[in-house]
Amino acid sequence: VAKAGLIGGGVIGAGWAARFLLNGWDDPDPEAPRKLAEVLENARASLPALSDLPLPAEGRLRFAASIAEAAAGADWVQESVPERLELKHRVIAEVQAANPLVPIGSSTSGFRPSQLQEGAAEPSRILVAHPFNPVYLLPLVELVPSPATAQQVLDAARLTVEGLGMHPLHVRKEIDAFIADRLLETVWREALWLVKDGVASTEDIDEAIRMGFGLRWAQMGLFETYRIAGGEGGMAHFIAQFGPCLHWPWSRLTDVPELDETLVETIAAQSDAQAAGRSIRELERIRDGNLVGILRALKDRDWGAGTVLNAHDDRRRQAVLDTVPDPAEALVLAHLRVLPSWIDYNGHMTESRYLFAASETTDAFLRLIGADLAYVAGGHSYYTAETHILHRGEARLGEALTGSVQILMADEKRLHLFVRIERGPEPVATLEQMLLHVDTKAGRTVPAPPAILDRLMPLAAAHANLPRPEGAGRRVGERPA
Ligand SMILES: NC(=O)c1ccc[n+]([C@@H]2O[C@H](COP(=O)([O-])OP(=O)(O)OC[C@H]3O[C@@H](n4cnc5c(N)ncnc54)[C@H](O)[C@@H]3O)[C@@H](O)[C@H]2O)c1
């Protein structure tokens, strides 16, 4: 078991503690038990969700009474005390007095490593390891060595950071505020001016980011995004087209260097290498799949751009509900499109999506009979007790599918449904389901109220006249008739 000495238990120190502990490191920390307990609780509820494997057994947390005690025997020290150089110098001196050779990563957002190394007993052991809040979820750590930092300390830092499931970004030259905060500072500065000049409110600025380019940045950053914006001409065309106009507003104010030909060539060449032979069309498809994934995650959380998408669905759903389907037929209730994230390694719709398609269909059916989200919020719902899926075809990327419901049987508590997932007239899958009406608080089945039964029973009576679907009541493994 490795031991991390974490100095400072504020926003960042507590985030580091969560990251180390949940990855199995032991962690003695001199301060801030309350903050740490709260941050750890959030981290335990979120970090494990990022992994498809169980995390290692959680490390042990000990609170040390002094910096010397925290540093003694540690394999790594992460310094996260307030952003004051003289304080950081004092902490580093105490750490090195207790454990001279331990690598020390500083969380500093702005000091250069050579500033941190001033007056240190062992400058070679010190580098910047700059994380991002929340440390337990965001992968980025900027590793900034100075010329005095030992290569083996940088290597150890890389291994440590990767061992915590994070992405080490080696910053090649030491500069104030490194890479990410330099970028953030320009956005922050412009945002403050926009508020000051009365152009935008704080909320307007946040919407401008999270409804638009923030979504692109999350998956392709800046250069790859603009490479695509250059169309088939790629990055070189993008710079030729937009470089000069991006240059104008600033050239009046400050002495911005001319965007010379060599720089344009360097950027275009680096962008080509980054694209690794992928065409603009391929990059667009990758981008689109990523954006759909991100937007759907936000939709599930009903947050940011996801709220816009949900509101749009709600309006359209109302319009769909207003067109009452013919009760004497199986009810076509869901219209689905096979999305990139639904496709498995065979290029077909992946197994779990058939159940998803069916649950979209049965959800629509439940809304039709009045068991909507408001009904669920009131403490009653239908739970699925059993499902039998029969695969009858393959769905592929981009295909339009419908989901329809035929009621096989309904009574006060039970709802026996037959769901068909079809591509045009062709069957793709059928799902036979038994749903039970439940009191969600009591956790047991109860009869549905008249408000539901009054809508359900006439449909069930009409469907009793439909032919029994092929495959209904089938056992797994039974030979087709
Ligand atoms: N807040 C951020 O988003 C962020 C992001 C990246 C890096 N950082 C950097 O992380 C460092 C810490 O920032 P923070 O936001 O966590 O600050 P914070 O004020 O939340 O936490 C500072 C912690 O250091 C402790 N502390 C103060 N004096 C100390 C001493 N003499 N010995 C030991 N511990 C001491 C405090 O009790 C507190 O627990 C700074 O260098 C900052 O630039 C912050």
The ligand as a Tripos MOL2 file, in Angstrom:
@<TRIPOS>MOLECULE
LIG
   44    48     1     0     0
SMALL
NO_CHARGES

@<TRIPOS>ATOM
      1 N1         -9.7020   26.1630   -5.9630 N.am      1 LIG1
      2 C1         -9.3450   25.7520   -7.1480 C.2       1 LIG1
      3 O1        -10.1830   25.6340   -8.0560 O.2       1 LIG1
      4 C2         -7.9050   25.3570   -7.4350 C.ar      1 LIG1
      5 C3         -7.6680   24.6040   -8.6040 C.ar      1 LIG1
      6 C4         -6.3540   24.1490   -8.8440 C.ar      1 LIG1
      7 C5         -5.3300   24.4680   -7.9490 C.ar      1 LIG1
      8 N2         -5.5880   25.2330   -6.8380 N.ar      1 LIG1
      9 C6         -4.4620   25.5230   -5.9390 C.3       1 LIG1
     10 O2         -4.5610   24.6650   -4.8250 O.3       1 LIG1
     11 C7         -4.0030   25.3070   -3.6700 C.3       1 LIG1
     12 C8         -5.0390   25.2870   -2.5440 C.3       1 LIG1
     13 O3         -6.2060   25.9930   -2.9770 O.3       1 LIG1
     14 P1         -7.6400   25.7080   -2.3220 P.3       1 LIG1
     15 O4         -8.6170   26.3260   -3.2550 O.co2     1 LIG1
     16 O5         -7.7750   24.2980   -1.9470 O.co2     1 LIG1
     17 O6         -7.5560   26.6270   -1.0050 O.3       1 LIG1
     18 P2         -8.3640   26.4620    0.3870 P.3       1 LIG1
     19 O7         -8.2580   27.7680    1.0590 O.co2     1 LIG1
     20 O8         -9.7030   25.8660    0.1420 O.co2     1 LIG1
     21 O9         -7.5190   25.3910    1.1900 O.3       1 LIG1
     22 C9         -6.2520   25.6400    1.7440 C.3       1 LIG1
     23 C10        -5.9920   24.6120    2.8290 C.3       1 LIG1
     24 O10        -4.6740   24.7760    3.3330 O.3       1 LIG1
     25 C11        -4.7000   24.7430    4.7580 C.3       1 LIG1
     26 N3         -3.5790   25.4890    5.2930 N.ar      1 LIG1
     27 C12        -3.4410   26.8150    5.4450 C.ar      1 LIG1
     28 N4         -2.2570   27.1020    5.9810 N.ar      1 LIG1
     29 C13        -1.6090   25.9410    6.1740 C.ar      1 LIG1
     30 C14        -0.3510   25.5780    6.7230 C.ar      1 LIG1
     31 N5          0.4870   26.4950    7.1810 N.pl3     1 LIG1
     32 N6         -0.0290   24.2830    6.7940 N.ar      1 LIG1
     33 C15        -0.8650   23.3350    6.3350 C.ar      1 LIG1
     34 N7         -2.0650   23.6190    5.8290 N.ar      1 LIG1
     35 C16        -2.4420   24.8930    5.7490 C.ar      1 LIG1
     36 C17        -6.0580   25.3530    5.0670 C.3       1 LIG1
     37 O11        -6.4750   24.9830    6.3750 O.3       1 LIG1
     38 C18        -6.9390   24.7210    4.0020 C.3       1 LIG1
     39 O12        -7.3360   23.4250    4.3960 O.3       1 LIG1
     40 C19        -3.5970   26.7060   -4.1200 C.3       1 LIG1
     41 O13        -2.2280   26.6910   -4.4340 O.3       1 LIG1
     42 C20        -4.4220   26.9240   -5.3740 C.3       1 LIG1
     43 O14        -3.8170   27.8180   -6.2760 O.3       1 LIG1
     44 C21        -6.8680   25.6530   -6.5670 C.ar      1 LIG1
@<TRIPOS>BOND
     1     1     2 1
     2     2     3 2
     3     2     4 1
     4     4     5 ar
     5     4    44 ar
     6     5     6 ar
     7     6     7 ar
     8     7     8 ar
     9     8     9 1
    10     8    44 ar
    11     9    10 1
    12     9    42 1
    13    10    11 1
    14    11    12 1
    15    11    40 1
    16    12    13 1
    17    13    14 1
    18    14    15 2
    19    14    16 1
    20    14    17 1
    21    17    18 1
    22    18    19 2
    23    18    20 1
    24    18    21 1
    25    21    22 1
    26    22    23 1
    27    23    24 1
    28    23    38 1
    29    24    25 1
    30    25    26 1
    31    25    36 1
    32    26    27 ar
    33    26    35 ar
    34    27    28 ar
    35    28    29 ar
    36    29    30 ar
    37    29    35 ar
    38    30    31 1
    39    30    32 ar
    40    32    33 ar
    41    33    34 ar
    42    34    35 ar
    43    36    37 1
    44    36    38 1
    45    38    39 1
    46    40    41 1
    47    40    42 1
    48    42    43 1
@<TRIPOS>SUBSTRUCTURE
     1 LIG1         1 GROUP 0 **** ****
